[in-house]
């Protein structure tokens, strides 16, 4: 691997300061949570940090704090810990299920919620070093190339899909992210954290170079709320979603009062489908209504040459997930 | 490969460490690489930044200088001579390099050695005790689980972590716990059988 300095910050402010100092000396910096994704990128020379700021030494960032207003999840909480956390499983099942669906036990043991949200795209052109938009070039090779795993919503000029499982769950759960940088901290709604390639094709979120995602706040579940995360893979384990759906429903006497449906694996950001949500509100969720919502979910799809199969896959996933979630006790 | 030049002396006092029941021996700290750790600077261009870390490997404590860029697998294999840990893909995509870090299975190819500072590592070399194989090693052999054998040490470490946490797993528990270890000989069913057989053996907590 390329040589670099590993820096161990004491706290979040120190991590930000180390990054700013290094940038001030014209050195490139990467933050590492679990580090699995970062090290693969360094080995493949996709990123070349002079300094890695190792967030694992930041005290207290690996805690889940439950309060009446909701949960605060430190960015260093591992995916395995989230999957096993009793309050997360009980009140925010979509998040536990999403965390438990990531990759493999070994990756979930070191992989963090912050790193899962901020991981880079897994487009094969990007990961194989093509001079694409994500690698500083001016072309998205997937647009007219091997695009079977690429975006059917929100694409252009880049057609990557956002790879995170926890991100769609967090958008569906109406989470807020605490972002810390040299100028202090700001709270960013999860739905506004991710940015489309048409706004900036080089990055996937609003983080500035010296900013880090420090924690995630998930508001307390309202009465009658249930949620789930379903993920379709092209094999049983160890890969990203071909299509996934995070769904939150608030039911009152069997009638849907609120629905949030957010898709993964189909767009450069977690992709909310209000068209499908509108079908549900004020109604009892029957299989027929769920099928209508599935149709509405894909009404805006714009598939590329080789990913048209994702359209029926998405439609059916939304239908099936709604039926399953509505039937949950 | 550089062989370690230090002598390790292990005391008789042993203790169980963490949930993984890793047997750790309190050892004298090695005198290896006795020069002090380079001051960590994020603004200067050292040619190859190095850091001195303390890490317990199979119960033996080391104080050792590592290059910041070394993976844990590189430390184990190239510096400590523990070549039972295998490197397949080097990208966290195969599982051959699985070791236990504080009792938890991780990919040693995807974890920096410097991040293991202050922690305890168990490798396949740490499974057998006093000349007796771990029950998993025994049942792996009896069930012909290893074919080419390249993935086997990683499979053993994931299986050991599973049985430490769940001594009586179901076949589905085993499949879920082993999902991060590929076998290109595709002998998955034998691995599941061997792990269930080890769990059923009287010495299952190796």
Interface residues (C-beta under 8 A of the other chain):
Chain A: X1 X2 X3 X4 X5 X6 X7 X8 X18 X21 X22 X24 X25 X27 X29 X35 X36 X39 X40 X43 X44 X50 X51 X52 X53 X54 X56 X103 X104 X105 X106 X107 X109 X110 X236 X237 X238
Chain B: X40 X41 X42 X43 X44 X45 X46 X47 X48 X49 X51 X67 X68 X69 X71 X90 X91 X92 X93 X95 X98 X101 X104 X105 X106 X107 X109 X110 X111 X112 X114 X115 X158 X176 X177 X179 X180
